[in-house]
Every structure is written in C-alpha cells, then in structure tokens.
Amino acid sequence: QVQLVESGGGLVQPGGSLRLSCAASGFTFSSYAMRWYRQAPGKERELVAHISSAGGRTNYADSVKGRFTISRDNAKNTVYLQMNSLKPEDTAVYYCNAVGPLRDSWGQGTQVTVSS
C-alpha cells in the first residue's frame, strides 16, 4: 500500500525558509520520479517541482525557480523541498506525489503559511 507522509510545514514570515519532507513507503521509491505540488485555497493544485528517480534531473515551476530546491535520499525513501525567500503567495498545502502509475496516491499534505 502506497503511503506518502508530508511534514515540515508551518507559519513563517516573508523572506523566511522551510524544509519539507515526504516519507514514502509501499513501493520501490528509487524507481520513481517524484514531484511536489501545492494547492492554495480556491485554486487548482499546481506542480511545483520534479525530480528524476536517481535525483540527477530537476525541474521547477517558474514561480519558484531560484528559490526552491527539490532533492531526494533514496536510502531513506524521502524527498525534500527546501523553500527559501518565501512569499505570501507560496501559502498553500504542499503534497508529494510519485510520477506514473502511482500518481493517484496522495498524502495528507503539509500546510505552509507565509505571513507577517
């Protein structure tokens, strides 16, 4: 059974940083590319960042490029999202997701609120 457990969210001031983690289980983590998505109130879920299965290739939404960094540790079955220079418009629930046939499995997400 696929399980994705996100953590690390919280309340942070504009310009601050947070590091999100997503612990995966129930599948061969190292075989799957992973993504971080976010969903703000009243908005569609949007793709934030993508990382290949071995971690050698990453892609970012234009809105977070240069501020966010996705990484993974296949030995720990965990994917991370380092978020720097946070802005109020980054406020959302953040989710991780496995690319491909497991894409319908979602965790509970972790809330990120950027506010002074």
N, C-alpha and C positions, 0 to 999 in steps of 0.2 A: 504494500500500500504506500503510495507516494505521500510523503509528508514534507511540507515546507514551513519552517518556523522563522519568521522575521523578528528582529529585535534591534534595539539601539535608537529608536526614535525618541522624541521629546520636544520640549519647548526650548527654543534658542533665539537669541537676539539676531537681528540682521547683521551680516558680516561674520557670524559665528560658524562653527563646524560641528558636524556629527558624523559618526561612522555606523552605518547599518550593517547588520549581519543576517544571513539567511542560512540556517542549518537544514540540510536536505537528507532524506532517508527514504528507503523503499525502492531505490533504483540505482543503477550504476552511474553515479554522479559524474565521474570523469569522462563519460561517453557523450555527455550532453552539453551543448552551448546553453548559457543561462542569460536571463535578462532581468533587469529591474524595470518595473512600471510604477506609475503613480496615478492616483485619482483624487482630484480636488472636488469639493462639494459642488454638485450641479454640473460637473464636467465629465467628459468621456475619459476612460482610462487611457493613458498615453505611455508610449515606450520611452524610457529614459536612457538606458544603456544596455549594451550587449557584449558578451564575452564568449569567445570560442571555447571549445571543450578543453583544450590544453592551456588556454589563457594567453595565447600569443597574439590574438586579434581582438580589438575592442572597437566599438562604435558608440557614438553619443548623439542624443538629440541636440540640435543647435542651441536650445535654450540652456543647456547645462555644460556645453563644451568648454573646457578650460577651467571648470570649477569642480566637476565631479570626476571621480576615478573609480572604475569597476575593477575588481580583482577577485581571484579565487584561490583556495587552497584545497586541492583535490585530496590531499591526505586527511583533511578534516571535513570533507564533504560540505564546504561552506563557501558561499560567495559574499563579497563585501561591496559596499558602496560608500566611499569616502566623499563627503559633501563639504566643500569649503565655500567661503564667501556667500553664505546663504542669503536668499532674498525672501521677502514676504510671499512672492508668487511661487515659491517652492513648497509652500504649505500644502500638504496632501497626505493621504495614506499611501505608503510605499509597499509594493509587493515584489517578490521574486517569482520567477517562472522558468520552467525548463522548455527549451525550444523543441518543437517536433511533436511526436505522438503523446507526450505528457503535458501538452500545453493547456489542457482543461483542468489541471490540478493547481489550486491556488492555496496559499496560506491565509492567515487572518490579517496579515499586513501589520505595519507599524506606523503610528501617527507621527508626522513631523509637522511642527508648528513653528513658524518663524515670525516673531512679533516682538516689538519693544514694549 
